[in-house]
């Protein structure tokens, strides 16, 4: 799962070294357009539905947070 998220992020923003970033949202590395694209890609790739209430900076600040979010969403379904 982590590798697939990394691929999605790298396609979205090839200029960012996602492995080392811990504050993608807080530091403004990903903007709102990036998040919209990212959410769509994650929904499709992992067959989940990321809702508005899930759109919190802490869920998207780093790859580990995204993995945790998707795992939690998959458990709920």
MORA-V160220 format. One line per field, one symbol per residue. ss: DSSP state (H for helix, E for strand, L for the rest). phi: phi as a letter, one per 40 degrees, with the letter a starting at -180 (. if undefined). Layout:
# MORA-V160220
ss->???
phi->???
This chain:
# MORA-V160220
ss->LHHHHHHHHHHHLLLLLHHHLLLLLLLLLLLHHHHHHHHHHHHHHHLLLLLHHHLLHHHHLLHHHHHHHHHHHHHHL
phi->.dccccccccccbccbcccbcbbdcdcgcbcccccdccccccdccbfbbccdcccbdccbcaccccccdcdcccccc
